[in-house]
Amino acid sequence: MKRLFRSEKDRKIAGVVGGLAEYFNIDAALLRIITVLLFIFSTGIPVLLIYIVWVFVVPNEGDVK
Protein backbone atom coordinates (compact mmCIF):
# COMPACT_ATOMS: atom_id res chain seq x y z
CA MET A 1 0.00 0.00 0.00
CA LYS A 2 1.32 3.40 -0.98
CA ARG A 3 1.68 6.01 1.74
CA LEU A 4 1.66 9.76 1.23
CA PHE A 5 4.48 11.57 2.98
CA ARG A 6 6.69 14.66 2.62
CA SER A 7 9.87 13.74 0.81
CA GLU A 8 13.23 13.89 2.58
CA LYS A 9 15.39 13.53 -0.53
CA ASP A 10 13.38 15.53 -3.08
CA ARG A 11 12.51 18.67 -1.18
CA LYS A 12 12.90 22.32 -2.03
CA ILE A 13 10.91 23.93 0.79
CA ALA A 14 9.05 21.37 2.90
CA GLY A 15 8.95 18.27 0.69
CA VAL A 16 5.22 18.45 -0.05
CA VAL A 17 5.54 18.53 -3.85
CA GLY A 18 8.33 15.94 -3.81
CA GLY A 19 6.16 13.60 -1.75
CA LEU A 20 3.17 14.08 -4.05
CA ALA A 21 5.36 13.38 -7.07
CA GLU A 22 6.60 10.13 -5.54
CA TYR A 23 3.04 9.13 -4.58
CA PHE A 24 1.65 9.73 -8.08
CA ASN A 25 4.86 8.48 -9.76
CA ILE A 26 5.42 11.64 -11.83
CA ASP A 27 8.39 13.96 -12.23
CA ALA A 28 8.74 16.39 -9.32
CA ALA A 29 9.91 19.21 -11.61
CA LEU A 30 6.71 18.93 -13.66
CA LEU A 31 4.58 18.98 -10.53
CA ARG A 32 6.49 22.03 -9.26
CA ILE A 33 5.81 23.86 -12.53
CA ILE A 34 2.12 22.99 -12.28
CA THR A 35 2.07 24.19 -8.66
CA VAL A 36 3.68 27.52 -9.60
CA LEU A 37 1.24 27.99 -12.48
CA LEU A 38 -1.70 27.26 -10.16
CA PHE A 39 -0.27 29.75 -7.68
CA ILE A 40 0.00 32.46 -10.35
CA PHE A 41 -3.39 31.90 -11.97
CA SER A 42 -5.40 31.40 -8.77
CA THR A 43 -4.16 34.61 -7.07
CA GLY A 44 -1.94 32.44 -4.89
CA ILE A 45 -3.92 32.40 -1.66
CA PRO A 46 -5.73 29.02 -2.07
CA VAL A 47 -2.60 27.19 -3.24
CA LEU A 48 -0.50 28.73 -0.47
CA LEU A 49 -3.06 27.77 2.19
CA ILE A 50 -3.29 24.20 0.90
CA TYR A 51 0.51 23.94 0.90
CA ILE A 52 0.76 25.21 4.49
CA VAL A 53 -1.94 22.79 5.67
CA TRP A 54 -0.14 19.88 3.97
CA VAL A 55 3.09 20.79 5.75
CA PHE A 56 1.37 20.16 9.08
CA VAL A 57 -0.96 17.28 8.08
CA VAL A 58 1.22 15.03 5.92
CA PRO A 59 3.96 13.23 7.91
CA ASN A 60 7.64 13.50 7.05
CA GLU A 61 9.22 10.53 5.24
CA GLY A 62 11.45 9.77 8.23
CA ASP A 63 8.40 9.60 10.53
CA VAL A 64 6.60 7.07 8.28
CA LYS A 65 9.34 4.42 7.99
Sine and cosine of phi, psi and omega as CSV:
sin_phi,cos_phi,sin_psi,cos_psi,sin_omega,cos_omega
0.00,0.00,0.75,-0.66,0.02,-1.00
-0.97,0.24,0.61,-0.79,0.04,-1.00
-0.88,-0.48,0.63,-0.78,0.06,-1.00
-1.00,-0.01,0.78,-0.63,0.02,-1.00
-0.50,-0.87,0.24,-0.97,0.10,-0.99
-1.00,0.10,0.76,-0.65,-0.10,-0.99
-0.95,0.32,0.65,-0.76,0.09,-1.00
-1.00,0.01,-0.58,0.81,-0.11,-0.99
-1.00,-0.08,-0.38,0.93,-0.04,-1.00
-0.87,-0.50,0.89,0.45,-0.03,-1.00
-0.84,-0.54,0.59,-0.80,0.11,-0.99
-0.94,-0.34,-0.72,0.69,0.03,-1.00
-0.91,-0.41,-0.93,0.36,-0.04,-1.00
-0.81,-0.59,-0.02,1.00,0.04,-1.00
1.00,0.05,0.11,0.99,-0.04,-1.00
-0.92,0.40,-0.78,0.63,-0.04,-1.00
-0.92,0.39,-0.63,0.78,0.05,-1.00
-0.88,0.48,-0.65,0.76,0.04,-1.00
-0.92,0.39,-0.65,0.76,0.06,-1.00
-0.90,0.43,-0.64,0.77,0.02,-1.00
-0.90,0.44,-0.66,0.75,0.05,-1.00
-0.92,0.40,-0.63,0.77,-0.02,-1.00
-0.90,0.44,-0.70,0.71,-0.03,-1.00
-1.00,-0.01,0.02,1.00,0.04,-1.00
0.83,0.55,0.75,0.66,0.08,-1.00
-0.80,-0.59,0.21,-0.98,-0.02,-1.00
-0.94,0.35,0.75,-0.66,-0.03,-1.00
-0.91,0.41,-0.57,0.82,0.01,-1.00
-0.89,0.45,-0.66,0.75,0.04,-1.00
-0.90,0.44,-0.69,0.73,0.01,-1.00
-0.92,0.40,-0.57,0.82,0.06,-1.00
-0.91,0.41,-0.65,0.76,0.05,-1.00
-0.89,0.45,-0.69,0.72,0.04,-1.00
-0.88,0.47,-0.66,0.75,0.01,-1.00
-0.89,0.45,-0.69,0.73,0.02,-1.00
-0.90,0.43,-0.67,0.74,0.04,-1.00
-0.89,0.46,-0.67,0.74,0.07,-1.00
-0.88,0.47,-0.64,0.77,0.03,-1.00
-0.88,0.48,-0.70,0.72,-0.03,-1.00
-0.93,0.37,-0.72,0.70,-0.11,-0.99
-1.00,0.09,-0.14,0.99,0.03,-1.00
-0.93,-0.36,0.39,0.92,-0.05,-1.00
0.89,0.45,0.14,0.99,0.17,-0.98
0.99,0.13,-0.59,0.81,-0.13,-0.99
-0.88,0.48,-0.76,0.65,-0.01,-1.00
-0.88,0.47,-0.67,0.74,-0.02,-1.00
-0.92,0.40,-0.67,0.74,0.01,-1.00
-0.90,0.44,-0.67,0.75,0.03,-1.00
-0.91,0.42,-0.67,0.75,0.04,-1.00
-0.89,0.45,-0.67,0.74,0.01,-1.00
-0.88,0.47,-0.71,0.70,-0.01,-1.00
-0.90,0.44,-0.66,0.75,0.03,-1.00
-0.89,0.46,-0.67,0.74,-0.01,-1.00
-0.90,0.43,-0.53,0.85,0.03,-1.00
-0.87,0.50,-0.61,0.80,-0.05,-1.00
-1.00,-0.01,-0.40,0.92,-0.08,-1.00
-1.00,-0.03,-0.69,0.72,-0.07,-1.00
-0.99,0.13,0.79,-0.62,-0.04,-1.00
-0.94,0.33,0.40,-0.92,0.06,-1.00
-0.96,0.29,0.47,-0.88,-0.04,-1.00
-0.85,0.52,-0.63,0.78,0.01,-1.00
-0.92,0.39,-0.46,0.89,0.02,-1.00
-0.98,0.21,-0.40,0.91,-0.07,-1.00
-0.99,0.15,-0.63,0.78,-0.10,-0.99
-0.98,0.18,0.00,0.00,0.00,0.00
